[in-house]
Amino acid sequence: MNNRRRELLNEGINLLDQVSDIISEALEQETDALENMPENLQMSDRYESMESAIDHLEDVVYHLDEAKEGIESARDV
């Protein structure tokens, strides 16, 4: 792989880092909101929706990390 393609991959990794940071911030805020939800609203539809959103956001962060690792592996061959 030539240097220009490595540079492109580095740019992609940097963009994925930025996206991951944004998603992680949203995940943290949603988790905080869920943890601070009044007890009488726990197990409500809203609570379950928030839990589902958190699960999906955790999956997204995981897959972004996997994508970055794959790109790094390809770049470093």
Residue frames as a rotation matrix with the C-alpha (Angstrom) as fourth column:
MET 1
0.590 0.808 0.000 0.00
0.808 -0.590 0.000 0.00
0.000 0.000 -1.000 0.00
ASN 2
-0.257 -0.715 0.650 1.39
0.655 -0.624 -0.427 3.38
0.710 0.316 0.629 -0.89
ASN 3
-0.864 -0.210 -0.458 1.63
0.496 -0.517 -0.698 6.38
-0.090 -0.830 0.551 1.42
ARG 4
-0.783 0.614 0.097 -1.35
-0.530 -0.742 0.411 8.19
0.324 0.270 0.906 -0.15
ARG 5
0.036 0.823 -0.567 -3.69
-0.103 0.568 0.817 5.27
0.994 0.029 0.105 0.53
ARG 6
-0.351 -0.217 -0.911 -2.32
0.842 0.352 -0.409 4.97
0.409 -0.911 0.059 4.07
GLU 7
-0.999 -0.008 -0.036 -3.06
0.021 -0.929 -0.369 8.67
-0.031 -0.370 0.929 4.54
LEU 8
-0.383 0.920 -0.082 -6.62
-0.560 -0.161 0.813 8.11
0.735 0.357 0.577 3.31
LEU 9
0.083 0.384 -0.920 -7.06
0.450 0.809 0.378 5.26
0.889 -0.445 -0.106 5.76
ASN 10
-0.726 -0.391 -0.566 -5.69
0.681 -0.292 -0.671 7.45
0.097 -0.873 0.478 8.57
GLU 11
-0.850 0.492 0.187 -8.27
-0.463 -0.868 0.179 10.09
0.250 0.065 0.966 7.65
GLY 12
-0.012 0.870 -0.493 -10.98
-0.252 0.474 0.844 7.43
0.968 0.134 0.214 7.81
ILE 13
-0.204 -0.148 -0.968 -9.76
0.798 0.547 -0.251 6.29
0.567 -0.824 0.007 11.22
ASN 14
-0.973 -0.186 -0.138 -9.80
0.232 -0.805 -0.546 9.89
-0.009 -0.563 0.826 12.48
LEU 15
-0.523 0.849 0.075 -13.37
-0.639 -0.449 0.625 10.36
0.564 0.279 0.777 11.23
LEU 16
0.129 0.549 -0.826 -14.46
0.210 0.799 0.564 7.13
0.969 -0.246 -0.012 12.89
ASP 17
-0.623 -0.409 -0.667 -12.85
0.739 -0.029 -0.673 8.36
0.256 -0.912 0.321 16.12
GLN 18
-0.944 0.297 0.147 -14.88
-0.316 -0.940 -0.130 11.56
0.100 -0.169 0.980 15.89
VAL 19
-0.112 0.943 -0.315 -18.10
-0.511 0.217 0.832 9.65
0.852 0.254 0.457 15.23
SER 20
-0.074 0.013 -0.997 -17.35
0.592 0.805 -0.033 7.28
0.802 -0.593 -0.067 18.09
ASP 21
-0.916 -0.303 -0.263 -16.80
0.393 -0.541 -0.743 10.23
0.083 -0.784 0.615 20.45
ILE 22
-0.667 0.731 0.144 -20.14
-0.667 -0.672 0.323 11.77
0.333 0.120 0.935 19.45
ILE 23
0.137 0.729 -0.671 -22.02
-0.220 0.683 0.697 8.49
0.966 0.052 0.254 19.85
SER 24
-0.371 -0.360 -0.856 -20.27
0.705 0.491 -0.512 7.80
0.605 -0.793 0.072 23.18
GLU 25
-0.993 0.039 0.112 -21.35
-0.094 -0.833 -0.545 11.21
0.072 -0.551 0.831 24.46
ALA 26
-0.220 0.972 -0.080 -24.96
-0.783 -0.127 0.609 10.53
0.582 0.197 0.789 23.48
LEU 27
0.085 0.173 -0.981 -24.69
0.232 0.954 0.188 7.10
0.969 -0.243 0.041 25.12
GLU 28
-0.770 -0.448 -0.454 -23.35
0.542 -0.083 -0.837 8.61
0.337 -0.890 0.307 28.33
GLN 29
-0.837 0.496 0.229 -26.12
-0.537 -0.825 -0.176 11.20
0.102 -0.270 0.957 28.45
GLU 30
0.057 0.894 -0.445 -28.84
-0.598 0.387 0.702 8.61
0.799 0.226 0.557 27.79
THR 31
-0.151 -0.194 -0.969 -27.38
0.528 0.813 -0.245 6.33
0.836 -0.549 -0.020 30.47
ASP 32
-0.974 -0.211 -0.084 -27.32
0.191 -0.557 -0.808 9.20
0.124 -0.803 0.583 32.96
ALA 33
-0.499 0.859 0.115 -30.92
-0.800 -0.507 0.321 10.07
0.334 0.068 0.940 32.13
LEU 34
0.156 0.549 -0.821 -31.97
-0.161 0.834 0.527 6.45
0.975 0.050 0.218 32.61
GLU 35
-0.447 -0.430 -0.785 -30.15
0.654 0.441 -0.614 6.16
0.611 -0.787 0.084 35.94
ASN 36
-0.994 0.048 -0.095 -31.80
0.027 -0.752 -0.659 9.35
-0.103 -0.658 0.746 37.18
MET 37
-0.443 0.895 -0.060 -35.30
-0.219 -0.043 0.975 8.38
0.870 0.445 0.215 36.12
PRO 38
-0.293 0.411 0.863 -37.78
-0.955 -0.163 -0.247 8.46
0.040 -0.897 0.441 39.01
GLU 39
-0.903 -0.137 0.407 -38.55
-0.242 0.945 -0.218 5.07
-0.355 -0.296 -0.887 40.47
ASN 40
-0.065 0.974 0.215 -42.24
-0.066 0.211 -0.975 5.30
-0.996 -0.078 0.051 39.56
LEU 41
0.547 0.228 -0.806 -41.33
-0.769 -0.244 -0.591 5.56
-0.331 0.943 0.042 35.86
GLN 42
-0.628 -0.778 0.011 -39.01
-0.730 0.594 0.338 2.58
-0.270 0.205 -0.941 35.86
MET 43
-0.758 0.276 0.591 -40.36
0.353 0.935 0.017 -0.32
-0.548 0.221 -0.807 33.83
SER 44
0.311 0.817 -0.486 -42.52
-0.126 -0.471 -0.873 2.10
-0.942 0.333 -0.043 31.82
ASP 45
0.775 0.006 0.632 -42.52
0.603 0.293 -0.742 2.13
-0.189 0.956 0.224 28.03
ARG 46
0.865 -0.471 0.173 -40.26
-0.378 -0.839 -0.391 5.19
0.329 0.273 -0.904 28.13
TYR 47
0.353 -0.740 0.572 -37.78
-0.719 0.177 0.673 3.39
-0.599 -0.649 -0.469 30.39
GLU 48
0.363 -0.164 0.917 -37.71
0.340 0.940 0.033 0.33
-0.868 0.300 0.397 28.13
SER 49
0.924 -0.025 0.380 -37.22
0.355 -0.309 -0.883 2.53
0.139 0.951 -0.277 25.06
MET 50
0.664 -0.719 0.204 -34.26
-0.742 -0.666 0.070 4.21
0.086 -0.198 -0.977 26.73
GLU 51
0.236 -0.561 0.793 -32.77
-0.363 0.706 0.608 0.84
-0.901 -0.432 -0.037 27.63
SER 52
0.623 0.062 0.780 -33.16
0.605 0.593 -0.531 -0.29
-0.496 0.803 0.332 24.02
ALA 53
0.939 -0.293 0.179 -31.52
-0.105 -0.743 -0.661 2.91
0.326 0.602 -0.729 22.73
ILE 54
0.431 -0.807 0.403 -28.59
-0.821 -0.166 0.546 2.37
-0.374 -0.566 -0.735 25.11
ASP 55
0.311 -0.273 0.910 -28.16
0.140 0.961 0.240 -1.21
-0.940 0.053 0.337 23.89
HIS 56
0.811 0.047 0.584 -28.13
0.582 0.042 -0.812 -0.05
-0.063 0.998 0.007 20.27
LEU 57
0.832 -0.528 0.172 -25.67
-0.481 -0.840 -0.252 2.76
0.278 0.127 -0.952 20.97
GLU 58
0.310 -0.728 0.611 -23.35
-0.570 0.372 0.733 0.34
-0.761 -0.575 -0.300 22.77
ASP 59
0.466 -0.077 0.882 -23.48
0.552 0.804 -0.222 -1.91
-0.691 0.590 0.417 19.71
VAL 60
0.947 -0.084 0.309 -22.66
0.210 -0.567 -0.796 1.02
0.242 0.819 -0.520 17.43
VAL 61
0.595 -0.770 0.231 -19.62
-0.795 -0.522 0.310 2.01
-0.118 -0.368 -0.922 19.51
TYR 62
0.240 -0.478 0.845 -18.44
-0.135 0.845 0.517 -1.61
-0.961 -0.238 0.139 19.50
HIS 63
0.597 0.053 0.801 -18.79
0.699 0.454 -0.552 -1.88
-0.393 0.889 0.234 15.71
LEU 64
0.936 -0.332 0.119 -17.04
-0.237 -0.842 -0.485 1.43
0.261 0.425 -0.867 15.15
ASP 65
0.335 -0.843 0.420 -14.12
-0.757 0.025 0.653 0.14
-0.561 -0.537 -0.629 17.21
GLU 66
0.272 -0.172 0.947 -14.11
0.323 0.943 0.079 -3.07
-0.906 0.285 0.313 15.17
ALA 67
0.896 0.098 0.432 -14.11
0.443 -0.238 -0.864 -1.06
0.018 0.966 -0.256 11.93
LYS 68
0.732 -0.677 0.071 -11.18
-0.680 -0.732 0.031 1.06
0.032 -0.071 -0.997 13.13
GLU 69
0.152 -0.690 0.708 -9.23
-0.433 0.598 0.675 -2.08
-0.889 -0.409 -0.208 14.03
GLY 70
0.507 0.103 0.856 -9.94
0.591 0.681 -0.432 -3.58
-0.627 0.725 0.285 10.60
ILE 71
0.966 -0.155 0.207 -8.77
0.049 -0.678 -0.734 -0.44
0.254 0.719 -0.647 8.84
GLU 72
0.499 -0.825 0.264 -5.63
-0.812 -0.339 0.475 -0.29
-0.302 -0.451 -0.840 10.99
SER 73
0.215 -0.390 0.895 -4.88
0.042 0.920 0.390 -3.93
-0.976 -0.047 0.214 10.14
ALA 74
0.731 0.111 0.673 -5.27
0.654 0.168 -0.738 -3.26
-0.195 0.980 0.050 6.43
ARG 75
0.917 -0.382 0.117 -3.14
-0.335 -0.894 -0.297 -0.12
0.218 0.234 -0.948 6.65
ASP 76
0.370 -0.807 0.459 -0.34
-0.823 -0.057 0.565 -1.86
-0.430 -0.587 -0.686 8.52
VAL 77
0.807 -0.062 0.588 0.02
0.220 0.955 -0.201 -4.89
-0.548 0.291 0.784 6.21
